[in-house]
């Protein structure tokens, strides 16, 4: 195998946007290590992931000892573990041998490493000082790390759900306007996306402003318009960071971990560093939630604009009103059929257990017999024994 080009490897394996800790302190080392490791076939992404876990557990061992030299060694091992954790994904992109299981393994091992290191770091300091605040700090670190990644996954899931619904409604509207033309276009451009989203354009062109991309691409779906209108300085701030591949989310889960498990042990101020890092992470998470809330409002307005029929949001179905469900015979069936057409059942990706209107109750034979028994004189005397 010939010598790999460092610049080519960096361009292929480094993300266009990443955490500032990764860009400044990890990628320069990881890409150089990657060039040497890529020469050996027995080094696979999954084996690198396992190595990152074992080095992280070694870091936890030194954290548990609690003395200053051990804390320094533990911090160095944790940083090495994180570098290996970045190399496994880069190696998969370089060789094209990444797997779905490898992605799951990487995610699970990250959570295991944080859990063990948090318990070891705070537990070691508690054993040395008997300060119960360290136990609370361990709980806070584990909780915030879990909250950050669960919240990130859930927001990603909701964004993908909004994108799918926008694409579906857009295609339905195009079909109503010109069905035959849509079929011809689908055959000619089967591999091209039907709907263009501004976040995709920004991801592919991180150094270009959103308004410029809108003008170039034409009809673009923008679910972040409100946020940019309310905070116009954010665009300039984002552009300045992206010139160096740094994403605007300055305190994410990565920076939180690095401050807790590297900076805090090195400077010897574990409680104060944990408190400041937790507060900074909380502030940035609130900003992310606020931005997501504004995106949902943009989504609602866009869906109302694309809808071919008036929205039924906030409208109570007619059959839920008093007396509507007491009709019997064919009238009930006809009304149920009409209601089903007007208020269709949820689609498969919605709540499968939800029923939008109740079904008429059919008395059971045992209920009729019980009502007849209640009319007999001996019922009140023997009611306790019947129960």
VEXROFI-645235 format. One record per residue (C-alpha): residue number from 1; residue in one letter; x, y, z. Coordinates in Angstrom, 1 decimal, padded with zeros to 4 digits. Layout:
# VEXROFI-645235
<i=NUM	aa=a	c1=X	c2=Y	c3=Z>
...
//
This chain:
# VEXROFI-645235
<i=1	aa=x	c1=000.0	c2=000.0	c3=000.0>
<i=2	aa=x	c1=001.3	c2=003.4	c3=-001.0>
<i=3	aa=x	c1=001.7	c2=006.3	c3=001.5>
<i=4	aa=x	c1=-001.6	c2=008.0	c3=002.2>
<i=5	aa=x	c1=-002.0	c2=011.7	c3=001.8>
<i=6	aa=x	c1=-002.8	c2=013.4	c3=005.1>
<i=7	aa=x	c1=-004.9	c2=016.1	c3=003.4>
<i=8	aa=x	c1=-006.9	c2=013.6	c3=001.4>
<i=9	aa=x	c1=-007.5	c2=011.5	c3=004.5>
<i=10	aa=x	c1=-008.6	c2=014.6	c3=006.5>
<i=11	aa=x	c1=-011.0	c2=015.6	c3=003.7>
<i=12	aa=x	c1=-012.5	c2=012.1	c3=003.5>
<i=13	aa=x	c1=-012.8	c2=011.3	c3=007.1>
<i=14	aa=x	c1=-013.3	c2=014.5	c3=009.0>
<i=15	aa=x	c1=-016.8	c2=015.9	c3=009.4>
<i=16	aa=x	c1=-017.8	c2=019.2	c3=007.8>
<i=17	aa=x	c1=-019.0	c2=020.4	c3=011.2>
<i=18	aa=x	c1=-017.9	c2=019.0	c3=014.5>
<i=19	aa=x	c1=-017.3	c2=020.0	c3=018.1>
<i=20	aa=x	c1=-014.5	c2=022.5	c3=018.7>
<i=21	aa=x	c1=-012.8	c2=020.0	c3=021.1>
<i=22	aa=x	c1=-012.7	c2=017.4	c3=018.3>
<i=23	aa=x	c1=-011.6	c2=019.9	c3=015.6>
<i=24	aa=x	c1=-008.8	c2=021.4	c3=017.6>
<i=25	aa=x	c1=-007.5	c2=018.7	c3=019.9>
<i=26	aa=x	c1=-008.6	c2=015.3	c3=018.4>
<i=27	aa=x	c1=-008.7	c2=015.4	c3=014.6>
<i=28	aa=x	c1=-005.0	c2=016.5	c3=014.1>
<i=29	aa=x	c1=-003.9	c2=013.5	c3=016.2>
<i=30	aa=x	c1=-006.6	c2=011.0	c3=015.1>
<i=31	aa=x	c1=-006.0	c2=011.5	c3=011.3>
<i=32	aa=x	c1=-002.2	c2=010.9	c3=011.7>
<i=33	aa=x	c1=-002.8	c2=007.8	c3=013.8>
<i=34	aa=x	c1=-005.4	c2=006.7	c3=011.2>
<i=35	aa=x	c1=-002.8	c2=006.7	c3=008.4>
<i=36	aa=x	c1=-000.6	c2=004.3	c3=010.3>
<i=37	aa=x	c1=-003.5	c2=002.0	c3=011.5>
<i=38	aa=x	c1=-005.1	c2=001.8	c3=008.0>
<i=39	aa=x	c1=-002.1	c2=-000.2	c3=006.7>
<i=40	aa=x	c1=-003.0	c2=-003.2	c3=008.8>
<i=41	aa=x	c1=-006.0	c2=-005.4	c3=007.8>
<i=42	aa=x	c1=-006.5	c2=-006.8	c3=011.2>
<i=43	aa=x	c1=-007.4	c2=-003.4	c3=012.6>
<i=44	aa=x	c1=-011.1	c2=-003.0	c3=012.0>
<i=45	aa=x	c1=-013.5	c2=-000.3	c3=013.2>
<i=46	aa=x	c1=-015.1	c2=-002.6	c3=015.7>
<i=47	aa=x	c1=-011.8	c2=-003.6	c3=017.2>
<i=48	aa=x	c1=-010.9	c2=000.0	c3=017.6>
<i=49	aa=x	c1=-014.2	c2=000.6	c3=019.4>
<i=50	aa=x	c1=-013.4	c2=-002.2	c3=021.8>
<i=51	aa=x	c1=-009.9	c2=-000.7	c3=022.4>
<i=52	aa=x	c1=-011.5	c2=002.7	c3=023.2>
<i=53	aa=x	c1=-013.7	c2=001.0	c3=025.8>
<i=54	aa=x	c1=-010.8	c2=-000.8	c3=027.5>
<i=55	aa=x	c1=-008.7	c2=002.3	c3=027.6>
<i=56	aa=x	c1=-011.7	c2=004.2	c3=029.0>
<i=57	aa=x	c1=-012.1	c2=001.5	c3=031.7>
<i=58	aa=x	c1=-008.4	c2=001.9	c3=032.5>
<i=59	aa=x	c1=-009.0	c2=005.6	c3=032.9>
<i=60	aa=x	c1=-011.8	c2=004.8	c3=035.4>
<i=61	aa=x	c1=-009.4	c2=002.6	c3=037.4>
<i=62	aa=x	c1=-006.9	c2=005.5	c3=037.9>
<i=63	aa=x	c1=-009.8	c2=007.9	c3=038.6>
<i=64	aa=x	c1=-010.9	c2=005.6	c3=041.4>
<i=65	aa=x	c1=-007.5	c2=005.8	c3=043.1>
<i=66	aa=x	c1=-008.1	c2=009.5	c3=043.5>
<i=67	aa=x	c1=-004.5	c2=010.9	c3=044.1>
<i=68	aa=x	c1=-003.1	c2=013.6	c3=041.9>
<i=69	aa=x	c1=-000.8	c2=011.5	c3=039.8>
<i=70	aa=x	c1=-003.5	c2=009.0	c3=039.2>
<i=71	aa=x	c1=-006.0	c2=011.7	c3=038.2>
<i=72	aa=x	c1=-003.5	c2=013.0	c3=035.6>
<i=73	aa=x	c1=-002.9	c2=009.5	c3=034.2>
<i=74	aa=x	c1=-006.7	c2=009.0	c3=034.1>
<i=75	aa=x	c1=-007.3	c2=012.2	c3=032.2>
<i=76	aa=x	c1=-004.6	c2=011.3	c3=029.6>
<i=77	aa=x	c1=-006.1	c2=007.8	c3=029.2>
<i=78	aa=x	c1=-009.6	c2=009.3	c3=028.8>
<i=79	aa=x	c1=-008.4	c2=011.6	c3=026.0>
<i=80	aa=x	c1=-006.7	c2=008.7	c3=024.3>
<i=81	aa=x	c1=-009.9	c2=006.7	c3=024.6>
<i=82	aa=x	c1=-011.8	c2=009.5	c3=023.0>
<i=83	aa=x	c1=-009.3	c2=009.7	c3=020.1>
<i=84	aa=x	c1=-009.7	c2=006.0	c3=019.5>
<i=85	aa=x	c1=-013.5	c2=006.5	c3=019.6>
<i=86	aa=x	c1=-013.1	c2=009.0	c3=016.8>
<i=87	aa=x	c1=-010.7	c2=006.8	c3=014.8>
<i=88	aa=x	c1=-013.2	c2=003.9	c3=014.5>
<i=89	aa=x	c1=-015.7	c2=006.1	c3=012.5>
<i=90	aa=x	c1=-012.9	c2=007.6	c3=010.4>
<i=91	aa=x	c1=-011.5	c2=004.2	c3=009.7>
<i=92	aa=x	c1=-015.0	c2=003.0	c3=008.6>
<i=93	aa=x	c1=-015.3	c2=005.9	c3=006.3>
<i=94	aa=x	c1=-011.8	c2=005.5	c3=004.9>
<i=95	aa=x	c1=-012.2	c2=001.8	c3=004.1>
<i=96	aa=x	c1=-015.9	c2=001.7	c3=003.6>
<i=97	aa=x	c1=-016.3	c2=-001.3	c3=006.0>
<i=98	aa=x	c1=-018.6	c2=000.3	c3=008.6>
<i=99	aa=x	c1=-021.7	c2=-001.6	c3=009.8>
<i=100	aa=x	c1=-024.9	c2=-000.8	c3=011.5>
<i=101	aa=x	c1=-023.9	c2=-003.0	c3=014.5>
<i=102	aa=x	c1=-020.6	c2=-001.1	c3=014.7>
<i=103	aa=x	c1=-022.5	c2=002.2	c3=015.0>
<i=104	aa=x	c1=-024.7	c2=000.8	c3=017.8>
<i=105	aa=x	c1=-021.6	c2=-000.7	c3=019.5>
<i=106	aa=x	c1=-019.9	c2=002.7	c3=019.4>
<i=107	aa=x	c1=-022.9	c2=004.5	c3=021.0>
<i=108	aa=x	c1=-023.4	c2=001.9	c3=023.8>
<i=109	aa=x	c1=-019.7	c2=001.8	c3=024.7>
<i=110	aa=x	c1=-019.7	c2=005.6	c3=024.9>
<i=111	aa=x	c1=-022.4	c2=005.5	c3=027.5>
<i=112	aa=x	c1=-020.7	c2=002.7	c3=029.4>
<i=113	aa=x	c1=-017.4	c2=004.6	c3=029.5>
<i=114	aa=x	c1=-019.1	c2=007.8	c3=030.8>
<i=115	aa=x	c1=-020.9	c2=005.8	c3=033.5>
<i=116	aa=x	c1=-017.9	c2=004.0	c3=034.8>
<i=117	aa=x	c1=-015.6	c2=007.1	c3=034.7>
<i=118	aa=x	c1=-018.2	c2=009.3	c3=036.4>
<i=119	aa=x	c1=-018.7	c2=006.8	c3=039.2>
<i=120	aa=x	c1=-014.9	c2=006.2	c3=039.6>
<i=121	aa=x	c1=-013.9	c2=009.9	c3=039.5>
<i=122	aa=x	c1=-016.5	c2=011.0	c3=042.0>
<i=123	aa=x	c1=-016.4	c2=007.9	c3=044.0>
<i=124	aa=x	c1=-012.6	c2=008.1	c3=044.4>
<i=125	aa=x	c1=-012.9	c2=011.7	c3=045.6>
<i=126	aa=x	c1=-015.6	c2=010.7	c3=048.0>
<i=127	aa=x	c1=-013.5	c2=008.0	c3=049.5>
<i=128	aa=x	c1=-010.6	c2=010.4	c3=050.0>
<i=129	aa=x	c1=-012.6	c2=013.4	c3=051.4>
<i=130	aa=x	c1=-015.9	c2=011.9	c3=052.6>
<i=131	aa=x	c1=-017.7	c2=014.8	c3=050.9>
<i=132	aa=x	c1=-021.2	c2=013.7	c3=049.9>
<i=133	aa=x	c1=-021.3	c2=016.4	c3=047.2>
<i=134	aa=x	c1=-019.2	c2=014.1	c3=045.1>
<i=135	aa=x	c1=-022.0	c2=011.5	c3=045.1>
<i=136	aa=x	c1=-024.4	c2=014.1	c3=043.9>
<i=137	aa=x	c1=-022.0	c2=015.2	c3=041.2>
<i=138	aa=x	c1=-021.7	c2=011.6	c3=040.0>
<i=139	aa=x	c1=-025.5	c2=011.4	c3=039.7>
<i=140	aa=x	c1=-025.6	c2=014.8	c3=037.9>
<i=141	aa=x	c1=-023.0	c2=013.8	c3=035.4>
<i=142	aa=x	c1=-024.6	c2=010.5	c3=034.5>
<i=143	aa=x	c1=-028.1	c2=012.2	c3=034.3>
<i=144	aa=x	c1=-027.0	c2=015.1	c3=032.1>
<i=145	aa=x	c1=-025.1	c2=012.8	c3=029.7>
<i=146	aa=x	c1=-028.1	c2=010.6	c3=029.4>
<i=147	aa=x	c1=-030.4	c2=013.6	c3=029.0>
<i=148	aa=x	c1=-028.2	c2=015.2	c3=026.3>
<i=149	aa=x	c1=-028.0	c2=012.2	c3=024.1>
<i=150	aa=x	c1=-031.7	c2=011.1	c3=024.6>
<i=151	aa=x	c1=-032.8	c2=014.6	c3=023.8>
<i=152	aa=x	c1=-030.6	c2=014.8	c3=020.7>
<i=153	aa=x	c1=-032.0	c2=011.5	c3=019.4>
<i=154	aa=x	c1=-035.6	c2=012.5	c3=020.1>
<i=155	aa=x	c1=-035.2	c2=015.9	c3=018.4>
<i=156	aa=x	c1=-033.6	c2=014.2	c3=015.4>
<i=157	aa=x	c1=-036.5	c2=011.8	c3=015.3>
<i=158	aa=x	c1=-039.0	c2=014.6	c3=015.4>
<i=159	aa=x	c1=-037.2	c2=016.5	c3=012.7>
<i=160	aa=x	c1=-037.1	c2=013.5	c3=010.4>
<i=161	aa=x	c1=-040.9	c2=013.0	c3=011.1>
<i=162	aa=x	c1=-041.6	c2=016.6	c3=010.1>
<i=163	aa=x	c1=-039.5	c2=016.2	c3=007.0>
<i=164	aa=x	c1=-041.4	c2=013.0	c3=006.0>
<i=165	aa=x	c1=-044.7	c2=014.7	c3=006.5>
<i=166	aa=x	c1=-043.7	c2=017.7	c3=004.5>
<i=167	aa=x	c1=-042.5	c2=015.5	c3=001.7>
<i=168	aa=x	c1=-045.7	c2=013.5	c3=001.7>
<i=169	aa=x	c1=-048.0	c2=016.5	c3=001.6>
<i=170	aa=x	c1=-045.9	c2=018.1	c3=-001.1>
<i=171	aa=x	c1=-046.0	c2=015.1	c3=-003.3>
<i=172	aa=x	c1=-049.8	c2=014.7	c3=-002.7>
<i=173	aa=x	c1=-050.3	c2=018.3	c3=-003.7>
<i=174	aa=x	c1=-048.2	c2=017.9	c3=-006.8>
<i=175	aa=x	c1=-050.2	c2=014.8	c3=-007.7>
<i=176	aa=x	c1=-053.5	c2=016.7	c3=-007.4>
<i=177	aa=x	c1=-052.2	c2=019.5	c3=-009.6>
<i=178	aa=x	c1=-050.8	c2=017.4	c3=-012.4>
<i=179	aa=x	c1=-050.7	c2=013.6	c3=-011.7>
<i=180	aa=x	c1=-049.4	c2=012.6	c3=-015.1>
<i=181	aa=x	c1=-046.6	c2=015.2	c3=-015.1>
<i=182	aa=x	c1=-045.6	c2=014.0	c3=-011.7>
<i=183	aa=x	c1=-045.3	c2=010.4	c3=-012.9>
<i=184	aa=x	c1=-043.2	c2=011.4	c3=-015.9>
<i=185	aa=x	c1=-040.9	c2=013.5	c3=-013.6>
<i=186	aa=x	c1=-040.6	c2=010.7	c3=-011.1>
<i=187	aa=x	c1=-039.4	c2=008.3	c3=-013.9>
<i=188	aa=x	c1=-036.9	c2=010.9	c3=-015.2>
<i=189	aa=x	c1=-035.6	c2=012.0	c3=-011.8>
<i=190	aa=x	c1=-036.1	c2=008.9	c3=-009.7>
<i=191	aa=x	c1=-032.8	c2=009.4	c3=-007.8>
<i=192	aa=x	c1=-033.3	c2=013.1	c3=-007.1>
<i=193	aa=x	c1=-034.9	c2=014.4	c3=-003.9>
<i=194	aa=x	c1=-038.4	c2=015.7	c3=-004.4>
<i=195	aa=x	c1=-038.2	c2=018.3	c3=-001.6>
<i=196	aa=x	c1=-035.2	c2=020.4	c3=-000.8>
<i=197	aa=x	c1=-034.6	c2=021.4	c3=002.8>
<i=198	aa=x	c1=-032.4	c2=024.3	c3=003.9>
<i=199	aa=x	c1=-030.5	c2=022.2	c3=006.5>
<i=200	aa=x	c1=-029.4	c2=019.8	c3=003.8>
<i=201	aa=x	c1=-028.0	c2=022.7	c3=001.7>
<i=202	aa=x	c1=-026.3	c2=024.2	c3=004.7>
<i=203	aa=x	c1=-024.8	c2=020.8	c3=005.6>
<i=204	aa=x	c1=-023.4	c2=020.4	c3=002.1>
<i=205	aa=x	c1=-022.3	c2=024.1	c3=001.8>
<i=206	aa=x	c1=-021.3	c2=025.1	c3=005.4>
<i=207	aa=x	c1=-019.7	c2=028.3	c3=004.3>
<i=208	aa=x	c1=-022.6	c2=029.7	c3=002.3>
<i=209	aa=x	c1=-025.4	c2=031.9	c3=003.8>
<i=210	aa=x	c1=-028.9	c2=030.5	c3=003.9>
<i=211	aa=x	c1=-030.4	c2=033.3	c3=001.9>
<i=212	aa=x	c1=-027.9	c2=032.8	c3=-000.9>
<i=213	aa=x	c1=-028.7	c2=029.1	c3=-001.0>
<i=214	aa=x	c1=-032.4	c2=029.8	c3=-001.1>
<i=215	aa=x	c1=-031.9	c2=032.1	c3=-004.2>
<i=216	aa=x	c1=-029.8	c2=029.5	c3=-005.9>
<i=217	aa=x	c1=-032.0	c2=026.5	c3=-005.2>
<i=218	aa=x	c1=-035.4	c2=028.1	c3=-005.7>
<i=219	aa=x	c1=-038.2	c2=026.4	c3=-003.8>
<i=220	aa=x	c1=-036.6	c2=025.4	c3=-000.5>
<i=221	aa=x	c1=-038.3	c2=024.3	c3=002.8>
<i=222	aa=x	c1=-036.8	c2=026.3	c3=005.7>
<i=223	aa=x	c1=-037.8	c2=025.3	c3=009.2>
<i=224	aa=x	c1=-035.4	c2=027.7	c3=010.9>
<i=225	aa=x	c1=-036.6	c2=031.0	c3=009.4>
<i=226	aa=x	c1=-038.1	c2=032.2	c3=012.7>
<i=227	aa=x	c1=-034.9	c2=031.6	c3=014.6>
<i=228	aa=x	c1=-032.8	c2=033.5	c3=012.1>
<i=229	aa=x	c1=-035.2	c2=036.3	c3=012.0>
<i=230	aa=x	c1=-035.3	c2=036.7	c3=015.7>
<i=231	aa=x	c1=-031.5	c2=036.4	c3=016.1>
<i=232	aa=x	c1=-029.9	c2=037.9	c3=012.9>
<i=233	aa=x	c1=-026.5	c2=037.9	c3=014.5>
<i=234	aa=x	c1=-026.6	c2=034.0	c3=014.7>
<i=235	aa=x	c1=-026.0	c2=033.7	c3=011.0>
<i=236	aa=x	c1=-022.7	c2=035.7	c3=011.2>
<i=237	aa=x	c1=-021.6	c2=033.8	c3=014.3>
<i=238	aa=x	c1=-022.3	c2=030.5	c3=012.6>
<i=239	aa=x	c1=-020.4	c2=031.5	c3=009.5>
<i=240	aa=x	c1=-017.4	c2=032.5	c3=011.5>
<i=241	aa=x	c1=-017.3	c2=029.2	c3=013.3>
<i=242	aa=x	c1=-017.9	c2=027.0	c3=010.2>
<i=243	aa=x	c1=-014.9	c2=028.5	c3=008.5>
<i=244	aa=x	c1=-012.9	c2=026.3	c3=010.9>
<i=245	aa=x	c1=-015.4	c2=023.4	c3=010.9>
<i=246	aa=x	c1=-016.7	c2=024.2	c3=014.4>
<i=247	aa=x	c1=-020.4	c2=023.9	c3=014.9>
<i=248	aa=x	c1=-022.3	c2=026.6	c3=016.8>
<i=249	aa=x	c1=-023.3	c2=024.2	c3=019.6>
<i=250	aa=x	c1=-020.2	c2=025.1	c3=021.7>
<i=251	aa=x	c1=-021.0	c2=023.1	c3=024.8>
<i=252	aa=x	c1=-022.4	c2=019.7	c3=023.7>
<i=253	aa=x	c1=-022.0	c2=016.3	c3=025.2>
<i=254	aa=x	c1=-018.5	c2=016.0	c3=024.0>
<i=255	aa=x	c1=-017.3	c2=019.2	c3=025.6>
<i=256	aa=x	c1=-019.2	c2=018.3	c3=028.8>
<i=257	aa=x	c1=-017.4	c2=015.0	c3=029.0>
<i=258	aa=x	c1=-014.0	c2=016.5	c3=028.3>
<i=259	aa=x	c1=-014.3	c2=019.2	c3=031.0>
<i=260	aa=x	c1=-015.4	c2=016.6	c3=033.6>
<i=261	aa=x	c1=-012.9	c2=013.9	c3=032.8>
<i=262	aa=x	c1=-009.9	c2=015.8	c3=031.5>
<i=263	aa=x	c1=-009.9	c2=019.4	c3=032.6>
<i=264	aa=x	c1=-011.3	c2=018.9	c3=036.1>
<i=265	aa=x	c1=-008.7	c2=016.2	c3=037.1>
<i=266	aa=x	c1=-005.8	c2=018.2	c3=035.6>
<i=267	aa=x	c1=-006.6	c2=021.4	c3=037.5>
<i=268	aa=x	c1=-007.8	c2=019.6	c3=040.6>
<i=269	aa=x	c1=-011.2	c2=021.5	c3=040.8>
<i=270	aa=x	c1=-013.6	c2=018.7	c3=040.2>
<i=271	aa=x	c1=-016.7	c2=020.0	c3=041.9>
<i=272	aa=x	c1=-016.5	c2=023.5	c3=040.5>
<i=273	aa=x	c1=-015.7	c2=022.3	c3=037.0>
<i=274	aa=x	c1=-018.6	c2=019.9	c3=037.1>
<i=275	aa=x	c1=-021.0	c2=022.7	c3=038.3>
<i=276	aa=x	c1=-019.9	c2=025.2	c3=035.6>
<i=277	aa=x	c1=-019.9	c2=022.5	c3=032.8>
<i=278	aa=x	c1=-023.4	c2=021.4	c3=033.9>
<i=279	aa=x	c1=-024.7	c2=024.9	c3=033.8>
<i=280	aa=x	c1=-023.2	c2=025.7	c3=030.4>
<i=281	aa=x	c1=-024.6	c2=022.4	c3=029.0>
<i=282	aa=x	c1=-028.0	c2=023.3	c3=030.4>
<i=283	aa=x	c1=-028.0	c2=026.7	c3=028.8>
<i=284	aa=x	c1=-027.1	c2=025.3	c3=025.4>
<i=285	aa=x	c1=-029.7	c2=022.6	c3=025.6>
<i=286	aa=x	c1=-032.4	c2=025.2	c3=026.4>
<i=287	aa=x	c1=-031.3	c2=027.1	c3=023.3>
<i=288	aa=x	c1=-031.6	c2=023.9	c3=021.2>
<i=289	aa=x	c1=-035.1	c2=023.3	c3=022.6>
<i=290	aa=x	c1=-036.1	c2=026.8	c3=021.9>
<i=291	aa=x	c1=-034.8	c2=026.6	c3=018.3>
<i=292	aa=x	c1=-036.7	c2=023.3	c3=017.9>
<i=293	aa=x	c1=-039.9	c2=024.9	c3=019.2>
<i=294	aa=x	c1=-039.6	c2=027.7	c3=016.6>
<i=295	aa=x	c1=-039.0	c2=025.0	c3=013.9>
<i=296	aa=x	c1=-042.3	c2=023.3	c3=014.9>
<i=297	aa=x	c1=-044.1	c2=026.5	c3=014.5>
<i=298	aa=x	c1=-042.6	c2=027.0	c3=011.0>
<i=299	aa=x	c1=-043.6	c2=023.4	c3=010.3>
<i=300	aa=x	c1=-047.2	c2=024.0	c3=011.4>
<i=301	aa=x	c1=-047.5	c2=027.1	c3=009.2>
<i=302	aa=x	c1=-046.0	c2=025.3	c3=006.2>
<i=303	aa=x	c1=-048.3	c2=022.3	c3=006.6>
<i=304	aa=x	c1=-051.4	c2=024.6	c3=006.7>
<i=305	aa=x	c1=-050.1	c2=026.2	c3=003.5>
<i=306	aa=x	c1=-049.6	c2=022.9	c3=001.7>
<i=307	aa=x	c1=-052.8	c2=021.3	c3=002.9>
<i=308	aa=x	c1=-055.4	c2=020.7	c3=000.2>
<i=309	aa=x	c1=-058.3	c2=020.7	c3=002.7>
<i=310	aa=x	c1=-059.0	c2=022.9	c3=005.7>
<i=311	aa=x	c1=-057.3	c2=021.8	c3=008.9>
<i=312	aa=x	c1=-059.3	c2=019.8	c3=011.4>
<i=313	aa=x	c1=-057.0	c2=020.7	c3=014.3>
<i=314	aa=x	c1=-059.0	c2=021.7	c3=017.4>
<i=315	aa=x	c1=-062.3	c2=020.3	c3=016.0>
<i=316	aa=x	c1=-064.2	c2=017.7	c3=018.0>
<i=317	aa=x	c1=-065.7	c2=014.9	c3=015.9>
<i=318	aa=x	c1=-069.5	c2=015.1	c3=015.6>
<i=319	aa=x	c1=-070.0	c2=011.5	c3=016.9>
<i=320	aa=x	c1=-068.5	c2=012.4	c3=020.3>
<i=321	aa=x	c1=-071.4	c2=014.8	c3=021.1>
<i=322	aa=x	c1=-074.1	c2=013.5	c3=023.4>
<i=323	aa=x	c1=-076.7	c2=011.1	c3=022.0>
<i=324	aa=x	c1=-074.8	c2=010.6	c3=018.7>
<i=325	aa=x	c1=-073.7	c2=007.1	c3=019.4>
<i=326	aa=x	c1=-077.1	c2=005.8	c3=020.7>
<i=327	aa=x	c1=-078.6	c2=005.1	c3=017.3>
<i=328	aa=x	c1=-079.1	c2=001.5	c3=016.3>
<i=329	aa=x	c1=-079.3	c2=-000.5	c3=013.2>
<i=330	aa=x	c1=-078.3	c2=000.6	c3=009.7>
<i=331	aa=x	c1=-078.3	c2=004.3	c3=010.7>
<i=332	aa=x	c1=-075.4	c2=003.6	c3=013.1>
<i=333	aa=x	c1=-073.4	c2=001.8	c3=010.3>
<i=334	aa=x	c1=-074.0	c2=004.6	c3=007.8>
<i=335	aa=x	c1=-073.0	c2=007.3	c3=010.3>
<i=336	aa=x	c1=-069.9	c2=005.3	c3=011.3>
<i=337	aa=x	c1=-069.0	c2=005.0	c3=007.6>
<i=338	aa=x	c1=-069.4	c2=008.7	c3=007.0>
<i=339	aa=x	c1=-067.4	c2=009.6	c3=010.1>
<i=340	aa=x	c1=-064.6	c2=007.2	c3=009.0>
<i=341	aa=x	c1=-064.3	c2=008.9	c3=005.7>
<i=342	aa=x	c1=-064.4	c2=012.4	c3=007.3>
<i=343	aa=x	c1=-062.1	c2=011.6	c3=010.2>
<i=344	aa=x	c1=-059.8	c2=008.8	c3=009.0>
<i=345	aa=x	c1=-058.0	c2=006.6	c3=011.4>
<i=346	aa=x	c1=-054.4	c2=007.5	c3=012.3>
<i=347	aa=x	c1=-051.7	c2=006.3	c3=009.8>
<i=348	aa=x	c1=-049.3	c2=003.6	c3=010.7>
<i=349	aa=x	c1=-046.6	c2=006.0	c3=011.9>
<i=350	aa=x	c1=-049.0	c2=007.6	c3=014.5>
<i=351	aa=x	c1=-050.4	c2=006.1	c3=017.7>
<i=352	aa=x	c1=-051.7	c2=002.7	c3=016.8>
<i=353	aa=x	c1=-053.8	c2=002.3	c3=020.0>
<i=354	aa=x	c1=-055.7	c2=005.6	c3=019.5>
<i=355	aa=x	c1=-059.4	c2=005.4	c3=018.4>
<i=356	aa=x	c1=-060.8	c2=008.7	c3=017.4>
<i=357	aa=x	c1=-064.5	c2=007.9	c3=018.3>
<i=358	aa=x	c1=-066.0	c2=005.3	c3=020.6>
<i=359	aa=x	c1=-068.0	c2=002.2	c3=019.5>
<i=360	aa=x	c1=-071.6	c2=001.7	c3=020.8>
<i=361	aa=x	c1=-071.6	c2=-000.6	c3=023.9>
<i=362	aa=x	c1=-073.2	c2=-004.0	c3=023.3>
<i=363	aa=x	c1=-074.7	c2=-005.4	c3=026.5>
<i=364	aa=x	c1=-073.5	c2=-008.8	c3=027.6>
<i=365	aa=x	c1=-076.0	c2=-011.5	c3=028.5>
<i=366	aa=x	c1=-074.6	c2=-011.7	c3=032.0>
<i=367	aa=x	c1=-075.3	c2=-007.9	c3=032.5>
<i=368	aa=x	c1=-079.0	c2=-008.5	c3=031.6>
<i=369	aa=x	c1=-079.2	c2=-011.3	c3=034.1>
<i=370	aa=x	c1=-077.6	c2=-009.2	c3=036.8>
<i=371	aa=x	c1=-080.2	c2=-006.4	c3=036.2>
<i=372	aa=x	c1=-083.0	c2=-008.9	c3=036.6>
<i=373	aa=x	c1=-081.5	c2=-010.3	c3=039.8>
<i=374	aa=x	c1=-081.4	c2=-006.8	c3=041.3>
<i=375	aa=x	c1=-085.2	c2=-006.6	c3=041.1>
<i=376	aa=x	c1=-085.7	c2=-009.6	c3=043.4>
<i=377	aa=x	c1=-086.5	c2=-009.1	c3=047.1>
<i=378	aa=x	c1=-083.7	c2=-011.3	c3=048.4>
<i=379	aa=x	c1=-081.0	c2=-009.3	c3=046.5>
<i=380	aa=x	c1=-080.4	c2=-006.7	c3=049.3>
<i=381	aa=x	c1=-080.1	c2=-009.4	c3=052.0>
<i=382	aa=x	c1=-077.7	c2=-011.6	c3=050.1>
<i=383	aa=x	c1=-075.8	c2=-008.9	c3=048.2>
<i=384	aa=x	c1=-072.7	c2=-009.4	c3=050.4>
<i=385	aa=x	c1=-072.5	c2=-013.1	c3=049.7>
<i=386	aa=x	c1=-073.0	c2=-012.6	c3=046.0>
<i=387	aa=x	c1=-070.0	c2=-010.3	c3=045.8>
//
